[in-house]
Amino acid sequence: MSDCIFCKIAKGEIPSKKLYEDDEVIAFHDIRPIAPVHFLLMPRLHVESLNECSEVHAALLAKMLLLGSRLAKEQGLGTGFRTMINTGTGGGQEVFHLHFHIFGGSAALPKT
């Protein structure tokens, strides 16, 4: 989508503090972190939300989860982290391009 901010980040049209990128996914630091370590992981492919995913996206989703774990450890979150996917307006999604929030590094994080 031409007006999607995350598509623009993936294309390099908007700068970001990247942690990782390849042909399928990109990871970058959140501009409004809620924890000492907080980054986003998203597919380059524009998929609006987790609700839009199907079996066709299974390999991509698995790759993102495994990569998220590896990147979290590389960012110093070896003892644990949180992974959050806001889905739809009712789920708090603000940018309608599938993305995972990965964060941690503080005992002050709320318990759920």
Secondary structure by P-SEA (a helix, b strand, c coil): ccccaaaaaaacccccccccccccbbbbbbccccccbbbbbbbcccccccccccccaaaaaaaaaaaaaaaaaaacccccbbbbbbcccccccccccbbbbbbbcccccccc
